Amino acid sequence: MSQDNAIETEGLTKHFGDLVALDHVDLTARAGTVLGVLGPNGAGKTTMVRMLATLSQPTAGTARVGGYDIVKDGAKVRTFIGLTGQFAGVDELLTGEENLRFIGRLLGMPTRDAKARARELLAQFNLSDAAEKPAKAYSGGMRRRLDLAASLVGRPRILFLDEPTTGLDPRARGELWGLVRGLVADGTTVLLTTQYLEEADQLAHEIAVIDHGKVIATGTPTQLKAKIGGQSLRIQPEDHAQLDTVRELVAARYPELEPAVEAGAITVGVNDDGIMPALAADLRDRGIALTEFHLGLSSLDEVFLTLTGRRTETEDPEAESAAQTDQEPAK
């Protein structure tokens, strides 16, 4: 394992009976960066996190976290990792401070040190004013911040965040993003699984796109966008009733392109900047007024749609259920 890498997997595979939840996955996360694992529900993201966190044994393949094998050195791996799952794992009957002190004591901290660490984290996560309130009185965003704080009590060098912002409103999501950036700036390595394309774009230094248990693409956000043509033309007619007319015009003039109708606009991946003036002239000749005619870098949404033929929100209940019910203890 390279000293620059905090996480490395080779051929990592997990079966649940006849279901292949993870299929020969090779991944690398550089120390002090965010590796985003992007994919829909049931893609195998949670299954992978559980194995890397030593909560489940792989069927085949190997993985090293912090230089240690997740199977042979599981106990050692657990001493320097933190994990925040898809759902807040705090005790709702305990106060915010009691939750963090409890984690500290479980980690073997003396009572005084556990209390000091709890108060330090409550201040860091802007929860000091709610320190004495039971967690059940917290808002969704506050609970997620408390849950993330709990995963940091032991000062982990490597942090696994499994869809940490699911269910949060935009403001709470933005606050959590800020906290993650701060952790990485302090040297923490983060493996972030998400089905939110914007989240991966905002936080990840490198992204692995996973679908049906396989890694289908890797690279920086910019590199992935460049893979599907690099640029996307967005056309929004003033009259939404003309959307089909615009789509048909684009398809007829440029049959090699595949225009899509989304959110009241036509989007199409292009490689030739010369398309714009010719298309603008066609639209003007048809008397079609536009509110938007913009050429920009393709989005991760378009990358994922091109790679998989579907959106990240597509669900695979069977695979998701298998991952959530896998309770094999770490050894």
Backbone bond lengths (Angstrom), bond angles and torsions (degrees), N, CA, C in turn:
res aa  C-N    CA-C-N  psi(-1)  N-CA   C-N-CA  omega(-1)  CA-C   N-CA-C  phi
1 M - - - 1.471 - - 1.513 110.38 -
2 S 1.322 117.60 133.13 1.446 122.16 177.57 1.526 110.30 -68.56
3 Q 1.337 116.32 143.19 1.457 120.17 178.39 1.528 111.55 -65.72
4 D 1.330 116.59 -19.42 1.465 120.14 179.51 1.519 112.29 -80.98
5 N 1.333 117.91 -10.58 1.461 121.89 -176.69 1.519 111.48 -105.58
6 A 1.328 115.75 130.86 1.463 120.45 177.27 1.518 111.34 -91.12
7 I 1.334 116.84 -28.25 1.468 121.75 -178.58 1.520 108.34 -136.13
8 E 1.327 116.04 133.59 1.462 121.07 174.61 1.515 108.59 -141.26
9 T 1.328 116.58 131.61 1.464 120.41 173.93 1.524 108.71 -124.42
10 E 1.318 115.39 149.43 1.466 120.84 178.07 1.522 108.86 -140.12
11 G 1.322 115.95 113.49 1.461 121.14 178.91 1.517 113.74 62.76
12 L 1.329 118.48 26.86 1.462 121.60 -175.84 1.528 110.42 -63.89
13 T 1.332 115.80 124.04 1.466 121.88 -172.48 1.522 110.15 -137.06
14 K 1.335 116.00 143.12 1.458 120.98 176.66 1.521 109.88 -140.79
15 H 1.334 115.92 126.23 1.457 122.02 176.25 1.530 109.70 -110.91
16 F 1.318 116.28 143.23 1.460 122.84 168.49 1.520 106.03 -120.18
17 G 1.310 117.05 90.24 1.455 120.16 -172.88 1.517 109.35 65.34
18 D 1.340 116.50 -123.58 1.455 121.26 178.99 1.532 112.60 -84.74
19 L 1.328 116.66 -9.56 1.457 120.50 -178.29 1.523 110.37 -84.68
20 V 1.327 116.88 126.08 1.465 122.22 175.27 1.530 107.03 -95.46
21 A 1.323 116.53 101.88 1.459 121.03 -176.62 1.520 111.89 -81.92
22 L 1.334 116.67 -31.29 1.456 121.99 178.47 1.520 107.13 -139.96
23 D 1.325 116.09 132.07 1.460 119.85 -168.25 1.527 111.84 -128.23
24 H 1.358 116.04 95.38 1.466 122.52 174.67 1.534 112.19 50.68
25 V 1.318 114.66 62.15 1.463 121.37 -177.39 1.525 110.76 -89.89
26 D 1.330 116.09 127.22 1.463 123.25 173.92 1.525 107.85 -114.01
27 L 1.350 115.96 119.48 1.455 120.62 -179.08 1.525 110.13 -139.35
28 T 1.314 115.85 154.58 1.463 121.74 175.38 1.525 108.46 -140.82
29 A 1.334 116.02 131.81 1.466 121.45 174.39 1.516 108.33 -120.29
30 R 1.323 116.26 119.94 1.459 120.66 178.56 1.522 110.18 -72.92
31 A 1.321 116.42 145.22 1.464 121.97 179.97 1.524 109.87 -59.95
32 G 1.341 115.57 137.85 1.451 121.09 176.38 1.513 115.16 75.65
33 T 1.338 117.17 20.57 1.468 121.27 179.39 1.525 109.73 -130.20
34 V 1.333 115.41 173.52 1.460 122.00 174.25 1.521 108.61 -107.53
35 L 1.334 116.27 119.94 1.460 121.36 170.49 1.520 107.35 -97.59
36 G 1.322 117.12 115.93 1.451 121.20 178.08 1.516 110.27 -92.80
37 V 1.325 116.62 128.03 1.465 121.94 175.62 1.516 106.58 -108.64
38 L 1.314 115.62 108.28 1.457 122.86 -170.96 1.517 110.79 -106.02
39 G 1.329 115.70 130.57 1.458 119.08 178.25 1.506 111.42 -179.71
40 P 1.337 117.50 164.33 1.466 121.23 179.99 1.522 111.58 -74.43
41 N 1.335 115.75 172.15 1.459 120.18 172.50 1.525 109.35 -56.98
42 G 1.334 116.15 137.40 1.448 120.29 178.01 1.505 114.34 83.99
43 A 1.347 117.79 5.43 1.465 120.33 -177.48 1.522 112.39 -75.83
44 G 1.334 117.60 -19.12 1.454 121.34 -178.26 1.515 113.86 114.93
45 K 1.338 117.59 6.23 1.465 121.28 -175.50 1.529 111.79 -65.20
46 T 1.325 116.59 -49.99 1.463 119.75 -178.69 1.525 111.22 -65.70
47 T 1.324 116.86 -38.21 1.467 120.82 176.71 1.522 110.32 -57.30
48 M 1.318 117.20 -43.76 1.456 121.12 179.89 1.528 111.65 -65.08
49 V 1.327 116.30 -44.58 1.456 120.03 179.91 1.522 110.71 -61.02
50 R 1.314 117.27 -43.25 1.462 120.12 -179.74 1.531 111.33 -60.76
51 M 1.311 117.72 -37.64 1.460 119.76 177.83 1.524 111.54 -70.29
52 L 1.318 117.50 -44.34 1.457 120.20 -179.81 1.527 111.75 -64.47
53 A 1.336 116.43 -29.64 1.467 120.97 178.12 1.522 112.21 -87.47
54 T 1.324 117.48 8.43 1.475 126.17 177.38 1.515 112.74 66.40
55 L 1.324 118.82 21.50 1.462 121.82 177.18 1.520 112.11 -87.69
56 S 1.328 116.85 -11.89 1.452 121.54 -179.77 1.521 108.61 -149.53
57 Q 1.321 116.01 145.97 1.458 121.20 -178.36 1.530 110.29 -91.14
58 P 1.321 117.90 138.31 1.468 119.41 175.72 1.517 111.75 -70.29
59 T 1.320 116.04 150.87 1.458 121.26 173.67 1.525 110.26 -75.59
60 A 1.333 115.53 -35.58 1.467 121.32 179.30 1.521 108.28 -156.81
61 G 1.336 115.39 165.98 1.455 120.54 179.29 1.516 112.08 86.72
62 T 1.325 115.43 177.80 1.466 121.57 -178.05 1.521 110.17 -134.36
63 A 1.324 114.83 160.47 1.461 121.28 174.81 1.515 108.59 -151.97
64 R 1.319 115.16 142.58 1.458 121.67 176.49 1.521 108.23 -125.50
65 V 1.322 114.64 131.30 1.459 121.64 178.86 1.521 107.85 -120.97
66 G 1.310 116.04 119.12 1.458 119.52 -176.43 1.516 112.63 64.12
67 G 1.326 116.66 23.64 1.458 121.14 179.29 1.509 114.49 91.36
68 Y 1.343 118.16 -0.57 1.462 121.70 -176.27 1.524 110.75 -115.48
69 D 1.325 115.54 142.26 1.453 121.78 179.59 1.527 109.82 -70.26
70 I 1.339 117.00 132.01 1.463 120.25 -174.85 1.525 112.91 -68.54
71 V 1.333 117.86 -20.56 1.464 120.76 179.24 1.526 110.68 -94.70
72 K 1.317 116.72 -53.12 1.462 120.64 -176.54 1.526 112.65 -71.54
73 D 1.340 116.43 -32.43 1.467 120.38 -174.60 1.523 111.57 -121.36
74 G 1.339 116.40 36.00 1.450 120.55 -176.24 1.513 113.96 -55.42
75 A 1.328 117.87 -41.41 1.468 121.21 -178.69 1.526 110.57 -62.76
76 K 1.320 116.60 -39.66 1.462 120.75 178.92 1.521 110.62 -67.61
77 V 1.323 116.46 -42.56 1.472 120.63 179.57 1.525 110.62 -57.44
78 R 1.328 116.43 -41.31 1.467 120.62 -176.53 1.524 113.01 -66.84
79 T 1.325 118.44 -15.25 1.469 120.26 -178.87 1.523 112.80 -77.83
80 F 1.329 118.42 -16.85 1.477 118.16 -176.45 1.524 113.32 -131.49
81 I 1.347 117.47 18.87 1.464 119.57 176.09 1.524 110.44 -116.25
82 G 1.320 115.51 158.61 1.453 122.68 171.84 1.517 108.32 -130.03
83 L 1.333 116.62 154.76 1.463 120.94 -177.04 1.520 110.45 -141.46
84 T 1.323 115.08 127.27 1.466 121.42 170.18 1.510 107.44 -118.91
85 G 1.335 116.29 117.19 1.455 121.22 -175.96 1.519 112.51 -84.33
86 Q 1.325 115.53 -172.19 1.465 120.88 -176.40 1.519 112.14 -69.32
87 F 1.329 117.14 -25.57 1.452 120.69 -178.24 1.525 109.52 -123.91
88 A 1.331 115.95 139.44 1.464 120.66 -178.15 1.524 110.01 -56.33
89 G 1.336 116.12 131.78 1.450 121.29 -176.63 1.521 113.63 -106.76
90 V 1.332 117.07 24.72 1.464 119.78 -178.32 1.526 110.40 -82.07
91 D 1.327 115.56 157.67 1.463 121.45 176.28 1.517 107.80 -85.71
92 E 1.325 116.86 115.75 1.463 120.47 -173.44 1.526 113.17 -68.85
93 L 1.328 117.70 -20.42 1.473 119.91 -178.64 1.519 112.12 -84.37
94 L 1.327 117.11 -20.00 1.459 121.07 178.35 1.527 109.85 -87.78
95 T 1.322 115.92 154.54 1.461 120.10 174.65 1.529 109.11 -72.97
96 G 1.323 115.66 169.89 1.454 119.25 177.25 1.510 111.96 -58.02
97 E 1.317 116.42 -45.92 1.468 119.83 -179.51 1.521 110.97 -66.55
98 E 1.323 117.45 -40.68 1.466 120.11 179.89 1.524 111.67 -62.65
99 N 1.334 117.12 -37.76 1.459 120.55 177.35 1.522 110.90 -58.98
100 L 1.318 116.89 -47.28 1.460 120.86 -176.93 1.523 111.75 -72.18
101 R 1.317 116.57 -37.91 1.476 119.44 177.01 1.524 110.32 -63.63
102 F 1.327 115.73 -38.76 1.468 120.65 179.66 1.530 110.49 -61.25
103 I 1.328 116.59 -44.44 1.466 120.56 178.17 1.524 109.90 -62.42
104 G 1.318 116.30 -42.36 1.463 119.94 179.07 1.515 112.72 -59.86
105 R 1.310 116.19 -41.46 1.467 120.11 179.77 1.524 110.23 -67.86
106 L 1.353 116.91 -38.53 1.462 119.82 177.05 1.527 111.51 -61.93
107 L 1.322 115.94 -30.83 1.461 120.79 178.77 1.524 112.70 -82.67
108 G 1.332 116.32 1.74 1.461 119.96 175.92 1.507 115.20 90.68
109 M 1.328 118.28 11.22 1.456 120.35 179.46 1.523 110.50 -73.99
110 P 1.334 117.92 142.75 1.462 119.98 170.51 1.526 109.79 -60.17
111 T 1.326 116.92 153.76 1.459 121.37 -175.90 1.522 112.68 -53.36
112 R 1.327 116.54 -44.09 1.464 120.16 -178.59 1.527 110.91 -63.09
113 D 1.340 116.69 -43.69 1.460 120.62 -179.07 1.526 111.57 -67.22
114 A 1.341 116.33 -38.50 1.461 119.94 179.04 1.527 110.79 -64.34
115 K 1.305 116.49 -39.65 1.466 120.53 178.67 1.526 111.12 -66.55
116 A 1.330 115.87 -43.00 1.468 120.10 179.81 1.523 111.12 -64.26
117 R 1.333 116.07 -41.68 1.467 119.82 179.55 1.525 110.64 -66.34
118 A 1.333 117.85 -38.35 1.461 121.44 178.44 1.524 110.59 -61.01
119 R 1.321 116.36 -45.70 1.465 119.53 -178.15 1.531 111.01 -68.67
120 E 1.320 116.31 -35.24 1.462 120.15 177.11 1.521 111.17 -61.79
121 L 1.327 116.29 -44.98 1.469 120.52 -179.25 1.524 111.92 -70.54
122 L 1.315 117.06 -37.97 1.464 119.83 178.04 1.526 110.37 -60.57
123 A 1.331 116.34 -39.93 1.468 119.99 177.45 1.527 110.46 -67.51
124 Q 1.335 117.39 -42.94 1.459 122.03 -178.48 1.521 111.51 -61.77
125 F 1.340 116.41 -35.13 1.463 121.28 -176.70 1.530 112.65 -99.81
126 N 1.331 116.41 16.44 1.468 122.02 177.29 1.520 112.43 55.65
127 L 1.334 115.72 44.09 1.459 121.26 -179.86 1.528 112.51 -120.24
128 S 1.321 117.72 8.96 1.465 120.34 -175.81 1.518 112.06 -59.93
129 D 1.342 116.97 -38.67 1.468 119.80 -179.00 1.525 112.22 -66.87
130 A 1.332 117.14 -20.21 1.461 121.14 -179.34 1.527 111.63 -107.88
131 A 1.319 117.02 14.24 1.464 121.16 -174.61 1.526 112.71 -58.93
132 E 1.327 117.29 -34.34 1.463 121.13 -176.27 1.524 113.12 -97.23
133 K 1.322 116.73 4.58 1.464 120.02 178.35 1.525 109.64 -91.19
134 P 1.348 117.30 144.69 1.466 118.71 175.31 1.520 110.70 -65.22
135 A 1.315 116.75 146.92 1.457 121.13 -176.22 1.528 112.31 -60.63
136 K 1.333 117.33 -26.01 1.469 119.43 -179.83 1.523 111.92 -65.64
137 A 1.342 117.28 -17.65 1.461 121.37 178.69 1.523 111.92 -89.47
138 Y 1.333 117.51 -2.33 1.458 121.47 -178.45 1.531 110.89 -79.42
139 S 1.316 116.03 150.91 1.460 120.26 171.51 1.525 108.67 -73.89
140 G 1.357 115.87 170.05 1.456 119.23 179.71 1.524 112.30 -58.47
141 G 1.338 116.40 -43.26 1.451 119.87 179.53 1.516 112.55 -64.75
142 M 1.338 117.00 -38.78 1.467 121.32 178.74 1.530 110.69 -65.71
143 R 1.327 116.26 -39.74 1.466 119.11 179.03 1.518 111.14 -63.99
144 R 1.351 116.14 -40.71 1.460 118.61 179.64 1.521 110.40 -65.84
145 R 1.333 117.58 -38.04 1.464 120.01 177.87 1.522 110.25 -65.70
146 L 1.332 116.56 -39.72 1.461 119.82 177.96 1.522 110.64 -66.18
147 D 1.325 116.55 -39.38 1.463 120.69 178.77 1.528 110.85 -63.59
148 L 1.338 116.38 -42.17 1.461 119.75 177.10 1.523 110.83 -65.59
149 A 1.326 116.39 -40.09 1.468 119.85 177.21 1.529 110.93 -60.37
150 A 1.344 116.21 -39.37 1.465 119.98 179.81 1.522 111.50 -61.96
151 S 1.339 116.81 -34.87 1.465 119.85 179.96 1.517 112.20 -73.81
152 L 1.338 116.77 -10.35 1.462 120.94 -177.09 1.527 113.29 -106.36
153 V 1.327 116.93 0.53 1.464 119.83 -177.68 1.526 110.88 -55.32
154 G 1.320 116.77 -41.45 1.463 120.90 -177.97 1.517 114.38 -85.45
155 R 1.330 117.60 12.57 1.475 123.48 -179.34 1.532 111.66 51.05
156 P 1.333 117.98 60.24 1.465 120.73 -177.35 1.526 111.97 -68.19
157 R 1.323 115.74 144.14 1.470 120.69 174.62 1.520 110.75 -80.93
158 I 1.348 116.06 -26.34 1.456 121.54 -177.63 1.526 108.20 -129.12
159 L 1.332 116.07 128.74 1.458 120.96 -174.64 1.523 110.07 -122.68
160 F 1.332 115.94 128.91 1.461 121.76 175.75 1.526 108.98 -101.82
161 L 1.314 116.43 121.40 1.463 122.16 178.12 1.521 108.16 -116.41
162 D 1.318 116.15 107.95 1.463 121.35 -176.61 1.523 109.27 -97.93
163 E 1.329 116.14 98.69 1.466 123.24 -178.19 1.532 111.24 47.19
164 P 1.331 117.09 58.56 1.468 120.86 -171.37 1.520 114.97 -69.31
165 T 1.334 118.65 -19.28 1.469 119.47 -176.35 1.518 113.20 -106.07
166 T 1.328 117.71 11.51 1.467 120.38 178.56 1.525 110.18 -57.68
167 G 1.324 116.40 127.43 1.462 121.01 176.94 1.515 115.07 85.88
168 L 1.338 118.30 -3.44 1.461 119.95 -179.32 1.524 110.65 -86.77
169 D 1.338 116.12 150.11 1.455 119.75 175.09 1.530 108.82 -76.07
170 P 1.337 118.06 165.81 1.470 120.47 -175.61 1.524 114.41 -55.38
171 R 1.327 117.38 -37.53 1.468 119.52 -179.40 1.522 111.02 -66.62
172 A 1.342 116.80 -47.58 1.463 120.47 179.99 1.525 110.67 -64.12
173 R 1.336 116.17 -35.97 1.466 120.00 178.45 1.530 110.17 -64.28
174 G 1.323 115.90 -43.76 1.458 119.82 178.65 1.524 112.12 -62.23
175 E 1.334 117.08 -38.98 1.465 120.89 178.19 1.529 110.70 -62.83
176 L 1.333 116.07 -41.47 1.457 119.73 -179.75 1.528 110.72 -67.57
177 W 1.328 116.56 -37.54 1.465 119.91 176.27 1.523 110.47 -58.86
178 G 1.338 116.23 -42.17 1.460 120.14 179.37 1.516 112.08 -61.96
179 L 1.320 116.12 -39.15 1.466 120.18 178.63 1.523 111.10 -65.93
180 V 1.324 116.63 -40.75 1.469 120.29 179.08 1.525 110.29 -63.51
181 R 1.332 116.76 -42.88 1.474 119.73 178.70 1.523 110.69 -60.46
182 G 1.328 116.23 -39.60 1.459 119.76 178.90 1.515 112.50 -63.81
183 L 1.335 116.73 -41.07 1.463 120.91 178.89 1.525 111.06 -62.45
184 V 1.328 116.21 -43.62 1.465 120.37 -179.27 1.527 110.53 -66.72
185 A 1.325 116.27 -37.47 1.462 119.90 177.58 1.526 111.39 -61.79
186 D 1.330 116.45 -27.88 1.462 121.31 178.12 1.526 112.68 -86.95
187 G 1.337 117.19 1.54 1.459 120.42 174.22 1.513 116.42 107.07
188 T 1.339 118.28 0.31 1.459 120.71 179.68 1.530 110.12 -74.40
189 T 1.318 115.85 139.77 1.466 121.48 172.59 1.521 108.16 -93.04
190 V 1.317 117.08 132.97 1.466 121.34 -176.93 1.523 110.14 -123.06
191 L 1.331 116.26 128.18 1.457 121.47 166.71 1.520 106.30 -104.19
192 L 1.323 115.88 114.47 1.461 123.16 -174.43 1.515 109.94 -112.50
193 T 1.335 117.12 118.67 1.460 119.12 172.34 1.523 107.67 -98.00
194 T 1.313 116.11 141.83 1.452 119.75 -177.95 1.522 110.24 -159.80
195 Q 1.328 115.70 155.72 1.460 120.80 169.06 1.524 109.59 -113.92
196 Y 1.354 115.43 7.69 1.454 120.49 176.30 1.527 109.12 -94.57
197 L 1.319 116.31 113.21 1.456 120.89 -176.78 1.517 111.86 -62.99
198 E 1.326 117.03 -39.91 1.460 120.37 179.49 1.528 111.04 -62.83
199 E 1.325 116.46 -37.40 1.461 120.74 -179.61 1.530 111.32 -63.18
200 A 1.328 116.06 -44.83 1.461 120.10 177.52 1.521 110.76 -63.41
201 D 1.327 116.52 -40.05 1.457 121.16 -179.37 1.527 110.86 -65.48
202 Q 1.327 116.93 -38.29 1.452 122.13 -176.62 1.534 113.00 -74.59
203 L 1.329 117.42 -37.90 1.459 120.37 -168.11 1.524 115.54 -107.77
204 A 1.315 117.76 -31.63 1.467 119.85 -167.46 1.526 112.74 -83.65
205 H 1.340 114.61 135.10 1.465 120.13 171.07 1.533 109.64 -79.94
206 E 1.335 115.61 -36.90 1.461 122.26 176.18 1.524 107.24 -132.51
207 I 1.333 116.09 150.49 1.464 120.98 -179.83 1.523 109.43 -128.91
208 A 1.321 115.42 138.69 1.462 121.51 169.08 1.520 107.05 -116.08
209 V 1.315 116.95 123.06 1.467 121.69 177.34 1.524 107.22 -92.03
210 I 1.333 116.50 125.02 1.457 121.58 -176.46 1.521 109.26 -122.76
211 D 1.316 115.81 137.78 1.465 120.57 -179.26 1.523 108.20 -149.65
212 H 1.332 115.83 131.53 1.465 121.18 -178.27 1.537 111.23 52.17
213 G 1.330 115.84 39.60 1.456 120.57 174.38 1.508 115.87 80.96
214 K 1.340 117.75 -0.84 1.463 121.14 -178.28 1.528 110.46 -115.57
215 V 1.335 116.06 144.73 1.454 120.62 171.23 1.526 107.45 -80.51
216 I 1.337 116.57 119.63 1.464 119.81 -175.65 1.528 112.39 -107.04
217 A 1.329 117.66 -9.72 1.465 120.32 176.45 1.520 109.18 -167.85
218 T 1.323 116.66 147.65 1.467 122.08 175.43 1.520 108.88 -139.80
219 G 1.325 115.76 158.44 1.458 120.89 177.24 1.509 111.01 148.05
220 T 1.318 116.65 178.01 1.459 120.75 173.59 1.522 108.17 -72.22
221 P 1.345 118.05 162.12 1.464 118.69 176.70 1.528 112.80 -53.66
222 T 1.332 116.83 -40.97 1.466 120.13 -179.91 1.524 111.41 -66.00
223 Q 1.330 116.36 -41.29 1.467 119.62 179.51 1.520 111.61 -64.11
224 L 1.332 117.15 -40.68 1.465 119.86 179.96 1.523 111.14 -66.20
225 K 1.319 116.50 -39.47 1.465 119.69 178.66 1.525 110.85 -63.99
226 A 1.334 115.73 -37.38 1.463 119.88 -179.05 1.527 112.10 -68.39
227 K 1.335 117.59 -23.14 1.458 121.01 -176.43 1.524 113.28 -66.54
228 I 1.335 117.97 -22.87 1.468 119.48 -175.42 1.526 111.95 -107.32
229 G 1.316 116.22 22.61 1.456 118.82 176.63 1.504 113.16 116.50
230 G 1.344 115.68 -12.64 1.456 119.15 170.40 1.510 115.07 84.83
231 Q 1.356 118.86 -39.88 1.451 120.36 -174.10 1.525 111.05 -129.57
232 S 1.311 113.88 152.47 1.463 120.24 -179.65 1.520 108.61 -131.39
233 L 1.323 115.61 129.92 1.460 121.79 178.13 1.522 108.54 -98.26
234 R 1.330 116.06 126.33 1.458 121.80 179.34 1.522 108.62 -113.90
235 I 1.330 116.00 125.79 1.465 122.16 -177.84 1.532 108.38 -124.81
236 Q 1.322 116.22 121.16 1.468 119.95 179.75 1.532 109.63 -123.48
237 P 1.331 116.95 109.45 1.473 119.19 178.36 1.520 111.12 -72.88
238 E 1.329 114.94 148.78 1.461 120.01 178.66 1.526 110.35 -61.96
239 D 1.328 116.01 -38.17 1.460 122.40 177.84 1.541 108.32 -99.73
240 H 1.325 116.95 110.17 1.465 120.66 -177.04 1.530 112.45 -62.43
241 A 1.339 116.81 -19.58 1.467 119.70 178.33 1.528 111.15 -67.82
242 Q 1.347 116.89 -13.71 1.462 121.17 -179.22 1.533 113.03 -94.55
243 L 1.320 117.04 6.77 1.469 120.36 -179.06 1.522 111.91 -57.28
244 D 1.326 116.64 -47.24 1.469 119.68 -178.92 1.521 111.18 -64.77
245 T 1.321 116.85 -35.61 1.462 120.28 178.80 1.525 110.68 -64.18
246 V 1.348 115.66 -42.85 1.466 120.22 178.66 1.521 110.07 -64.50
247 R 1.326 116.55 -43.54 1.470 119.77 -179.26 1.526 110.49 -62.06
248 E 1.327 116.58 -44.28 1.464 120.40 -179.22 1.527 111.51 -65.44
249 L 1.333 116.55 -35.75 1.456 120.55 178.95 1.527 110.32 -64.99
250 V 1.352 115.98 -46.19 1.463 120.39 179.71 1.528 110.30 -62.75
251 A 1.326 116.76 -44.77 1.465 121.14 -177.81 1.527 111.82 -64.98
252 A 1.347 116.49 -36.04 1.461 119.97 -178.59 1.525 111.84 -73.13
253 R 1.342 116.13 -40.18 1.468 119.68 -177.70 1.525 111.54 -78.07
254 Y 1.339 116.47 -33.94 1.467 120.41 -177.51 1.532 108.75 -128.41
255 P 1.330 118.08 76.67 1.470 121.01 -174.97 1.532 113.29 -63.01
256 E 1.337 117.32 -18.27 1.472 119.22 179.25 1.525 112.19 -77.21
257 L 1.322 117.15 -13.81 1.462 121.36 179.27 1.527 110.06 -91.70
258 E 1.327 115.71 160.09 1.463 120.70 -179.36 1.527 108.87 -127.65
259 P 1.337 117.28 83.62 1.468 120.06 -178.87 1.520 111.60 -67.17
260 A 1.326 115.06 142.30 1.466 120.95 179.06 1.521 109.02 -123.11
261 V 1.330 116.58 145.16 1.463 122.19 177.73 1.513 108.38 -101.05
262 E 1.335 115.60 119.66 1.468 120.03 -179.74 1.516 109.65 -149.35
263 A 1.328 115.95 134.37 1.464 122.45 173.24 1.534 112.15 51.23
264 G 1.333 116.14 43.83 1.450 120.48 176.21 1.509 115.48 73.63
265 A 1.335 117.56 18.74 1.456 120.70 -178.92 1.523 110.04 -145.24
266 I 1.323 115.29 162.88 1.457 122.53 174.11 1.522 107.79 -101.74
267 T 1.319 117.58 130.25 1.460 120.93 174.57 1.521 108.34 -122.53
268 V 1.330 115.27 142.07 1.452 119.90 -178.40 1.526 108.86 -152.64
269 G 1.319 116.66 134.42 1.458 121.24 177.01 1.513 110.72 -76.63
270 V 1.336 117.26 132.86 1.458 121.29 -178.22 1.518 110.50 -133.29
271 N 1.332 116.39 153.26 1.455 122.64 176.27 1.525 112.20 -115.76
272 D 1.333 116.32 -12.97 1.462 121.32 -173.60 1.521 110.00 -116.61
273 D 1.354 116.47 113.90 1.457 120.01 179.63 1.523 111.86 -62.76
274 G 1.352 117.38 -21.44 1.455 121.04 -178.42 1.514 113.53 -67.92
275 I 1.318 116.94 -14.30 1.459 120.56 178.47 1.528 110.95 -63.48
276 M 1.327 116.98 -35.07 1.466 120.22 -172.25 1.526 113.84 -60.73
277 P 1.353 119.81 -53.56 1.474 117.98 -178.05 1.525 113.39 -63.50
278 A 1.345 116.76 -36.98 1.467 119.26 179.67 1.518 110.71 -66.61
279 L 1.331 115.97 -41.14 1.462 119.62 -179.20 1.521 110.69 -70.42
280 A 1.321 116.56 -37.33 1.467 120.30 177.92 1.521 110.52 -61.25
281 A 1.324 115.88 -39.47 1.471 119.64 178.58 1.525 110.79 -65.61
282 D 1.338 117.05 -41.60 1.464 120.62 178.31 1.523 110.85 -59.87
283 L 1.324 116.16 -44.97 1.463 120.45 -178.35 1.529 110.91 -65.87
284 R 1.321 116.44 -39.10 1.467 120.35 178.51 1.515 110.75 -64.94
285 D 1.341 116.22 -42.09 1.465 120.03 179.19 1.530 111.65 -62.89
286 R 1.336 116.80 -30.95 1.468 121.03 178.95 1.535 111.58 -82.10
287 G 1.337 116.39 -4.88 1.459 119.81 -179.00 1.514 113.56 73.03
288 I 1.333 116.98 27.01 1.466 121.49 -178.57 1.527 109.34 -93.54
289 A 1.324 116.67 111.86 1.464 121.94 178.23 1.529 109.32 -80.89
290 L 1.337 116.24 142.18 1.461 121.41 -176.57 1.520 111.72 -118.56
291 T 1.333 115.75 145.00 1.466 121.19 170.69 1.526 110.68 -100.97
292 E 1.344 116.36 -15.22 1.463 119.51 178.11 1.524 109.29 -152.97
293 F 1.335 115.19 135.18 1.464 121.89 176.78 1.524 104.75 -149.71
294 H 1.321 115.35 90.82 1.468 119.91 -164.92 1.525 111.30 -133.35
295 L 1.335 115.94 132.28 1.459 122.13 175.86 1.518 108.54 -108.66
296 G 1.330 116.09 121.10 1.467 120.02 -178.87 1.510 111.07 -144.12
297 L 1.330 115.11 176.96 1.459 120.63 178.38 1.524 109.28 -65.72
298 S 1.311 117.01 138.59 1.460 121.12 178.83 1.524 110.06 -56.41
299 S 1.323 116.69 146.36 1.466 121.31 179.02 1.522 110.13 -88.13
300 L 1.337 115.94 164.70 1.456 119.76 175.20 1.519 110.79 -64.01
301 D 1.329 117.05 -28.72 1.454 120.68 176.26 1.526 109.92 -59.24
302 E 1.337 116.16 -45.23 1.457 120.74 179.07 1.522 111.60 -68.64
303 V 1.338 116.21 -35.38 1.463 120.03 176.01 1.516 110.19 -60.40
304 F 1.334 116.48 -49.07 1.459 120.21 -177.00 1.523 110.97 -65.26
305 L 1.326 116.37 -41.63 1.462 119.75 179.57 1.521 110.71 -62.75
306 T 1.335 116.95 -40.41 1.465 120.96 179.95 1.527 110.99 -66.94
307 L 1.337 116.81 -41.51 1.463 121.03 -176.01 1.524 112.74 -72.47
308 T 1.337 116.88 -36.39 1.459 120.30 -171.46 1.518 113.80 -114.37
309 G 1.327 116.73 -19.42 1.459 119.99 -176.51 1.506 113.34 78.89
310 R 1.340 117.52 11.47 1.465 120.32 179.76 1.509 110.12 -153.97
311 R 1.330 115.61 169.33 1.453 122.28 -179.41 1.523 110.98 -82.82
312 T 1.342 116.35 162.71 1.461 119.50 178.65 1.513 112.29 -67.92
313 E 1.342 117.88 -20.32 1.461 119.42 -176.78 1.519 113.24 -76.24
314 T 1.362 117.93 -7.81 1.461 120.60 179.03 1.518 110.04 -58.97
315 E 1.320 117.14 132.15 1.450 120.90 -175.30 1.518 112.04 -107.33
316 D 1.324 114.83 148.57 1.457 122.42 173.37 1.522 106.67 -126.56
317 P 1.351 117.80 84.21 1.459 121.26 -173.10 1.521 113.25 -55.35
318 E 1.325 118.37 -36.43 1.464 120.41 -177.20 1.522 110.93 -63.42
319 A 1.337 116.43 -47.01 1.465 119.79 -179.24 1.517 110.45 -68.06
320 E 1.343 116.90 -40.45 1.455 120.13 -179.18 1.517 110.34 -63.45
321 S 1.322 117.07 -42.89 1.461 121.18 179.69 1.509 111.15 -62.98
322 A 1.320 117.21 -41.00 1.454 120.73 -179.55 1.516 111.41 -62.60
323 A 1.340 116.36 -41.52 1.461 120.02 -178.70 1.528 110.53 -67.27
324 Q 1.341 117.26 -40.33 1.454 120.65 -175.94 1.521 112.81 -73.97
325 T 1.331 117.54 -24.93 1.462 120.10 -178.47 1.508 112.81 -95.91
326 D 1.347 116.84 -0.63 1.462 120.32 178.99 1.516 107.76 -77.25
327 Q 1.295 118.20 104.58 1.454 122.33 -175.87 1.529 112.38 -114.35
328 E 1.296 117.08 29.85 1.465 120.92 -179.89 1.522 109.26 -63.71
329 P 1.336 119.32 126.62 1.455 120.92 -177.53 1.511 111.82 -71.60
330 A 1.352 115.53 149.24 1.455 120.12 175.21 1.516 109.73 -70.28
331 K 1.325 116.38 149.06 1.453 120.91 -179.13 1.505 110.67 -122.78
